[in-house]
Amino acid sequence: MHSLAATATFVLVVDLDHKQLQIIEEHRTGGIKFRLEVTGTALTDGNLERIGVGSIEYEISHSNWAAILEQMQYRRLLLIELDVPDGNLSAEFAEALDYYRDAEKQYGNEKWRHTVEALRQTLAVLVGKKADDEDETADVEAVARALRKESRMTDVGYPPRVELVRLALKFMCDLGAHPEITKTTKTEAYSALLMVGGLLHGWRR
């Protein structure tokens, strides 16, 4: 029987679309482990007989999985499948987009506070400011009151309303620079990515 033995090499391809990858990323806590169930048949005396089922496990480390996602250009789409905005809108917008991509990278590496810190930079440079120029609760409330007062006298379009959203998001993401106040979890990082991504997608300033 040994004279009939042979060794064969197979390439297994896992075909995952963006939605499936998103589901994996939402539930992944580390690396990835694939479990393959293997079976087959053998020809014995002219009859096909089933060979016992075997199981093969293949584990991909967190760092290698992150590299695979990078090769697949998984982060070319912003979360919730928003097309990547045109970075040529302005120099400030291009810089903000770079910070957002860094935030996505930090999120992929499960560094939640660094994700929010990168978003903090995104929201600041978007309007030509420094991230350390932080506003207090009273500052955000003052802008909201002024906008409300203006809306009573005239129609207020999207730009001033969007700026208020940017200011509120910046106020939120300032916590990324202050770990002594509160711990940033995956939930906060993911929510901030979604909201800032939506803001960038519709930015027209």
Secondary structure, DSSP 4 states (H G I P E B T S, - for coil): -GGG-------------HHHHHHHHHH--S-EEEEEEEEEEEEETTEEEEEEEEEEEEEE-HHHHHHHHHHTTGGGSBGGGBPPPPGGG-HHHHHHHHHHHHHHHHHHTT-HHHHHHHHHHHHHHTTT--TT-PPPHHHHHHHHHHHHHHHHHS---HHHHHHHHHHHHHHHHGGGG-TTT----HHHHHHHHHHHHHHHHT---
